[in-house]
Amino acid sequence: MVMNIVGLIGWLAAWIGLLAVLVVFLSPGFAFLFVPFLIYSLYRAVLQLRYFPAAFRMRRILQTYPWQILRGVPSGLTKHPEVIGRQYGWFELPNPARPEQRLPLVFPQHLRTEWWSRRLALRAKPELKAQIEVVWFAGDPRFIGLIAAPTPNGEAPRRLHVLQQQSGADDGRCFADWGATPEDIERGRRVGIHPAQPDTRRGKTS
């Protein structure tokens, strides 16, 4: 969150500074030199604004779920057969109710996924793949999660990114099949997921 704010302020300051230099110190003939930089800095400032919803969601996830450190998590960049809709890479994470069952979570949009894409690619170099052999995860794979790579010393997470569940569980049936309790669903609601409550007596939604 702090870095998002710093980035937004930085790009806005760059735009204002360039405009001030052009207007105050230079003649109109130099405008063509500054226009590309003015457009780019304004574009980056607008792009920075798009990061804030994800940053707020990351904060809510971390307030609800603890970090876990996982090794050898199956992942890929190709389309996952169980996932509906757009996807830009996926991780299969253990179901908290049934650890032997793995559920896919995906990057639902390509914004800020370049670093991950290079390491999830089928032909990624071994030294790149090794950087995500161990990952930090906070969340519930039945709903949503936050994935992160470890820092070089392995003591903290970095490259945080939100993953979403897109396996056709929008009506709540799969949540019951995956062993989600009302308490699990309530935690999901705290981070903005609003599934139907499962009927735990019959294994169906109410």
C-alpha positions in Angstrom: 0.0 0.0 0.0 2.8 2.5 1.0 4.7 1.8 -2.3 1.5 2.3 -4.3 1.0 5.7 -2.7 4.7 6.6 -3.2 4.5 5.5 -6.8 1.4 7.6 -7.5 2.9 10.7 -5.9 6.1 10.2 -7.8 4.5 9.9 -11.2 2.2 12.9 -10.5 5.2 14.9 -9.3 7.1 14.0 -12.5 4.2 15.1 -14.7 3.8 18.4 -12.9 7.6 19.0 -12.9 7.9 18.4 -16.6 5.0 20.6 -17.4 6.4 23.4 -15.2 9.8 23.2 -17.0 8.1 23.3 -20.4 5.8 26.3 -19.5 8.2 28.4 -17.4 11.7 27.8 -18.8 11.3 26.7 -22.4 9.7 28.0 -25.6 6.7 26.3 -27.3 9.1 24.9 -29.9 10.4 22.4 -27.3 6.9 21.0 -26.6 7.4 18.1 -29.0 10.3 16.9 -26.9 8.3 16.9 -23.7 5.0 15.5 -24.9 6.0 11.8 -24.9 7.3 12.1 -21.3 4.2 14.0 -20.2 1.9 11.3 -21.7 4.0 8.5 -20.2 4.1 10.0 -16.7 0.3 10.6 -16.8 -0.3 7.1 -18.0 1.8 5.6 -15.2 -0.1 7.7 -12.6 -3.4 6.4 -13.9 -2.0 2.9 -14.0 -0.9 3.3 -10.4 -4.5 4.1 -9.4 -5.5 0.7 -10.7 -3.3 -1.0 -8.2 -5.2 0.4 -5.2 -8.2 -2.0 -5.2 -5.8 -5.0 -5.2 -3.8 -3.4 -2.4 -6.9 -3.0 -0.3 -7.9 -6.6 -0.9 -4.4 -7.8 0.0 -4.7 -6.0 3.3 -8.1 -7.6 4.0 -6.7 -11.1 3.1 -3.8 -10.7 5.5 -6.1 -9.5 8.2 -8.1 -12.6 7.8 -5.7 -15.4 7.0 -2.1 -16.2 8.2 0.8 -16.7 6.0 1.8 -20.3 5.1 5.1 -21.3 3.5 4.6 -24.0 0.9 7.1 -26.0 -1.2 6.7 -27.6 -4.6 3.2 -26.2 -5.3 2.0 -27.3 -8.8 1.7 -24.3 -11.1 1.5 -23.4 -14.8 0.9 -20.7 -17.3 -1.2 -22.7 -19.8 -5.0 -22.8 -19.4 -6.1 -24.9 -16.4 -8.9 -27.3 -17.5 -11.0 -26.8 -14.3 -11.0 -23.0 -14.5 -13.7 -20.9 -16.1 -13.0 -17.5 -17.7 -9.7 -15.6 -18.1 -6.6 -16.8 -16.5 -2.9 -15.7 -16.7 -1.3 -18.5 -14.7 -2.4 -20.7 -11.9 -1.3 -22.5 -8.7 -2.9 -25.6 -7.2 -3.1 -25.4 -3.4 -4.3 -27.9 -0.9 -8.0 -27.7 0.3 -7.9 -26.9 4.0 -10.7 -29.4 4.6 -9.1 -32.2 2.5 -5.4 -31.6 2.2 -5.1 -34.4 -0.4 -7.3 -32.4 -2.8 -5.7 -29.5 -4.7 -7.8 -26.6 -6.0 -6.6 -24.2 -8.6 -6.4 -20.4 -8.0 -5.6 -18.1 -10.9 -4.3 -14.7 -11.8 -7.5 -13.3 -13.2 -5.9 -10.4 -15.1 -2.4 -9.7 -16.5 -1.8 -6.5 -14.5 1.6 -6.9 -12.8 2.0 -10.6 -13.6 5.1 -10.3 -15.8 7.5 -11.4 -13.0 5.3 -14.5 -12.3 4.7 -15.3 -16.0 8.4 -15.6 -16.7 8.8 -18.1 -13.9 5.6 -20.1 -14.6 6.3 -20.5 -18.3 6.9 -24.1 -19.5 10.4 -23.2 -20.9 11.4 -21.0 -18.0 15.1 -21.3 -17.0 15.7 -23.5 -14.0 17.1 -20.6 -12.0 13.9 -18.7 -12.6 11.7 -21.7 -11.6 13.7 -22.1 -8.5 12.6 -18.7 -7.3 9.0 -20.0 -6.9 9.9 -23.5 -5.6 8.9 -22.1 -2.2 6.0 -19.7 -2.0 4.2 -17.8 0.7 0.4 -18.2 0.7 -2.4 -16.5 2.7 -6.0 -17.4 2.1 -8.4 -20.2 1.4 -8.1 -21.9 -2.1 -11.9 -22.4 -2.0 -12.3 -18.7 -2.2 -9.3 -16.4 -2.7 -5.7 -16.1 -1.8 -2.5 -14.1 -1.8 0.6 -15.6 -3.3 4.1 -14.3 -2.7 7.7 -15.3 -3.5 10.3 -15.3 -0.7 13.0 -12.7 -0.5 16.5 -14.0 -1.3 17.1 -14.8 2.4 13.7 -16.5 2.7 12.6 -14.5 5.7 9.8 -12.4 4.2 7.4 -12.4 1.2 7.7 -10.2 -1.9 6.0 -9.9 -5.3 2.5 -10.2 -3.6 -0.4 -11.0 -6.0 -4.0 -11.8 -5.5 -5.3 -15.2 -6.8 -8.9 -16.0 -7.3 -11.0 -19.1 -7.4 -12.7 -19.5 -10.8 -13.7 -23.2 -10.9 -17.5 -22.7 -11.3 -18.3 -22.4 -7.5 -20.3 -19.2 -7.9 -23.6 -20.8 -6.8 -22.1 -22.4 -3.6 -22.5 -26.0 -4.5 -18.7 -26.6 -4.9 -18.0 -24.8 -1.6 -20.1 -27.4 0.2 -18.4 -30.2 -1.8 -15.1 -28.8 -0.8 -16.0 -29.0 2.8 -16.5 -25.3 3.4 -18.3 -24.6 6.7 -20.3 -21.5 7.5 -17.3 -20.2 9.4 -15.1 -20.6 6.4 -17.6 -18.8 4.2 -17.8 -16.0 6.8 -14.1 -15.5 6.5 -14.4 -15.4 2.8 -17.0 -12.7 3.1 -14.5 -10.6 5.0 -12.3 -10.4 1.9 -15.2 -9.7 -0.5 -16.3 -13.2 -1.5 -20.1 -13.6 -1.3 -21.0 -17.3 -1.9 -24.3 -18.9 -1.0 -24.3 -20.6 2.4 -23.9 -24.4 2.2 -26.6 -26.6 3.7 -24.2 -28.7 5.9 -27.0 -31.2 6.6 -27.5 -32.2 3.0 -24.3 -31.0 1.3 -26.3 -28.5 -0.8 -26.8 -24.8 -0.7 -29.6 -23.3 1.2 
